[in-house]
Amino acid sequence: MSMFITLLPEIIIFLGGCFLLILGLFIKKIKIINNASIILIIAVLILILFQPIQSILENSFIVDEFSQVFKIMILLGSLSCLIMFNSSNEDLHINIYEFPILILFASIGMMIMVSSNDLLSMFVGLELQSLSLYVLASLNRNSLLSSEAGIKYFILGALSSGLLLFGISYIYGFTGNTNFNLIAVNYNSQSLGLLIGIVFVCAGLAFKVSAVPFHMWTPDVYQGAPTPVTGFFALAPKIAAMGLLVRFLFNSFGEIYFDWQQIIIFISIASMVFAAFAAIAQSNIKRLMAYSSIGHVGYALIGVACVSTEGLRSLVIYLLIYLVMNIAVFSFILSMKRKDEYFENISDLSGLYKNHPFASVMITLTMFSLAGIPPLAGFFGKFYIFMAAIESNMFILSIIGVLASVVGAFYYLRIVKIIYFDEPQEKFDGFSIKSLNFLFYPSSVLITVFCFYPSPVINIADFTIRSLL
Amino acid sequence: MTASLLSFYIFSAVILLSSLMVISSRNPVHSVLFLILAFFNAAGLFVILHAEFLAMILIIVYVGAVAVLFLFVVMMLDFRTGLEKSNILQYMPIGLFVGMVFISELIIVLINTKLDLKNIQILTNPLSNFGNLTNTEAIGSILYTDYILYFQVSGIILLVAMIGSIVLTLRDREGVKRQSILKQLERSSQIELKEVKSREGVDI
């Protein structure tokens, strides 16, 4: 019975998804299925808040403060993706009612990922998530780019799963356990095989969070996938994989952190620096956001590399702010349309200020926040991260981080420059779509007012990491 | 003991020979058939180890599904040209090299490992009352208790795979004529028999 209660959110989403799958055969209206999925997710969001904290199956599936907050972030990501889809499915010519159902199944996978305390549940959750995402990426069958995105994502994702499994087999072979807590008891810090296992699992997970040097799929997939799916990619799977990485590293190898710390430091620096320079030359805004998300993952990984309470707290703050910023940006990107044609180039934004002054101000604030300019939320995210790094005596890492964010500011500010100072074009229709505005304005306002009232976010972060340390 | 030893040698010898034939036979259909033979003998090896369940699964999954799929693919593709002798000679050195690397790695591992047989017993025999159960019961009793979550999630993964393949391949094509039984039955009041003259036809 306790097992049933612990798994209730996942079970509800699964049964709801199956029901909608059958319902979709008879009701051919995507809107109804989509709205039903939105209601389902909201119901589960409320349910998660009231879940008792416990672990089942000999500690291999845990519901604690950490998993609760991460699940809520993931479901918020899925929710905003479904709301975006609601406004755009007709114009994108995706008449596939399975879209919300695949999002639901991917959410189940991600929820299992952040709850898992066992290599097996970690792997099955990860596979469920990625398999749904492969399909979502190539959902737009009329577009060549979308098919390319799907194939690329599938092949590289399969490769990363292979790396992950290889690492898991080493860890299992050298400790005789798959449970994170038992691995922590049974490891032998001298063993080289275990280190190989950690390296490979980290590589597999770095693929999923798209950190350099395992990032090469990201720009193509982000560009090719339908925009609501791109938003979903940027929001939910990254947060889930980050939560999984934290739990894997801290629960099973928390004591021998010096073994994996340098790996995390390396991929963090590489992601920040690479993303800052590679994004400069981009002309497609979805591609730009792909590089931007690589960079943000780099900053978030600093929080992991600190191996301290402050580090983890700053990581959670950063992810929360990242979530809100990306909801704002992707609902903005979806608003860039005339009739039923979507525009994705940065140059299409030129002179936006003349036609849509209010939206321009809000997106400018969001871009400033992404660049990390005070007093917006993004600045505080980076601020906490760098504070934690300095407290852990990682000065070089934080200096490189600050320098990379200065370079990164260039491409965000370029968008602002194009919006305000370039020749105006025709009006966009999308800025009057209610559901997109419902996402865009609240999230961009949240970013702006964060500095006046930061304590809830910090409290949530404190609450989240209580169970980890 | 000797009977099982004898059957072990027979099964493994057949596996080795048939897998050699898989890569050396000229006709791809023969290759697949030899592959199926190898699978059957591997199942035999599992039976010797008292792992009947795995043996049956091997036959059902690999022979029943995978190998038959291979056979279909091979039959649909046009493989008129077999491997030529010169090709084999061309790839021989690198193949031998890779083979030697694998063999030497295996030897190094075998020399360096001290097998702790007691521990292996614990690892491979986690159920305490294993002796009283049949194979299938033993696997079922942990698959549906300790591993229920993984088992069910694997099921969901397969469901997603099915949904995905249908979503990505099924197209509603315009202008395809389908038989609609309902429509045909609705016509019943208008049905009449007519004598149709050859090469002239009638109006419907």
Interface residues (C-beta under 8 A of the other chain):
Chain A: L7 F14 C18 L21 L57 E58 S60 F61 I96 E98 I101 L102 F105 I108 G109 I112 L120 S121 V124 G125 E127 L128 L131 S132 Y134 V135 S138 L139 R141 G150 G176
Chain B: N119 L123 D146 Y147 I148 L149 Y150 V153 S154 I156 I157 L159 V160 A161 I163 G164 V167 L168 R171
